[in-house]
Amino acid sequence: MRTNLKSRRFLVFISIIILCICFGGLGGIYSFWAYPDEFGYWSPAARLSGYDWSQVTSIGSYYSYGYSLILYIIFNIFKNAVTAYRAAIVINFALSIAAVWIIYFFISDIRNIHSEGRALSAAAIISASAVMYPAWSLYSQSTMSESLILFLFVLVSFLMYRFLKKPGIIGGLALAACSMYAYLVHMRMIGTVIAIILTLLVWALSCGNRRIRIGILSFIAVTIVVFVVSFVIKSHIVSEVYTFQSKETINWNDYNGQLPKILKIFSLQGMKYMFENISGKVLYISLASYGLGIWGIGAITSLFVKGIRSLKNRGSGSRALFEVYIFLAVFAQIGVALVYLIDSPSPDNTRLDLLLHGRYTDMLIPVLFIYGIYAMYYAGHPVIITGIISAADVLLSLPILGVISRNNTGMSELQGFTMAGVSYMLSPSDSDSKAFLIRAVLFGIVISWGVCFIVLMARMTNESVILAGIIMVQLVLSVITCNKYMYSIQPYVYTDVQLTRKVEKLQNEDPGRQIIHIFKGGIPYIEVVQFGLRDKTIDVIDAEVEDVNIDSLPDGAIIITDADTPLDGELCNRYDTPIYYGHLKLYFNE
């Protein structure tokens, strides 16, 4: 009992640390820093609340609506945009804390260590280290869906384990609700839903219990019905929220846009792209997890094979079925990422981060981290295997260097926050993709050996507390990541908030004034303004697809452009008050 209490005290301590990270930086966060993703989840929430943001929303891509259901509640409780945004971040961190405890109970149960002191302490530390993954910390300080997806993958996997161990109506309903909600948050979670259905079918075939078979088939039937209904809801949201968006842009994040990619896999070019894509995604998983992701993949593959054999020899077993599920879920989610980004090795793709792209596989890192640490701890030759993984990292980087060499632009555009797990050595001015990749691989290999040393020390001394060294490494990397991609740009975001307040003041003085944004492409910073002006309509002129006639703009209009607009001279002649606000510029007549 005392050892159990000790491990739980550690979890409470970690929970407090997570809260300190949350509230320590909350006052310096004002609004979006990931465009247009974050705004895309608030737009359906605004529409459900009776506001029309369709013109600004149509600048970006289509996003799903599951996360919007949570944001809808926040949106209606907090009327101030900055407060609402910060409230969403607090909820993200609360989910992170919940994930630490869920993982701890999962490890304790699946490894049957409820009364083993050192084992429980190790489980507590490993649970904390899984959630302290730097990319998770970064996502938690935004309203991208990634933080919620990371939590939901942990929750759904835990519910799947519990349902397989103790099948029942309540457990089945909870699993069905959470798995389908995860899919509604983002359709890329279809890989997890498929893994659940396939595992349950395996269970139905290997189980002689007719009652369980009927329950499984009912679960699958309900899932299919919800899946079909989701398309109806999605069509309604597209028509209401993305009124002015082109069909091609909507298809980018829709099944209609994925079918040609699936067909492409079967061409010679598609097979080549797939090989290069696999290199990029596997390299990311390895480097982002300090090599533990590869250990984890090896562990779940081994357990999957044992699970299949067990099912053949002895029929259904909850542990064997869960290992089948986790194997299918991990590889299905990697498969989704590969299909979605099949064209990332294209000579015309300017972004290296699409080839490495961590956002679609980051949800797997915490789970692979857990399996990886235990695999390394109990391995017969951990140093040799770590050496092999390091060599594999170098080999995996070679196809990527080849892709960069043949690329028309040298993949000079590097968006670090979409490959957060490997971007510690990336600076804002970097445009040399080859040099960055080499630095990232070398840094990742060094960190992986550091983690290997920590695990070996814990193993040699039989002191699980040494594993906390991994958490220290992650805290340092989290600070680097968050400062680089979020905190560093918040002063500019604050100026966008100041512009919003100025526009609101002008509109309150004269409610009839039209708000017009001239969009010239690039990052849609206007989203921060629309978020702050929830009950105002911003009319958008897309300068990429139509000519802008400055003389035809109303004298009393409030004009918002990007700070570097080429129309500055004409607008200054037309309006007597231009004000520069960091990302944006405001023009109006007094």
Disulfide bonds with the S-S distance in Angstrom:
none
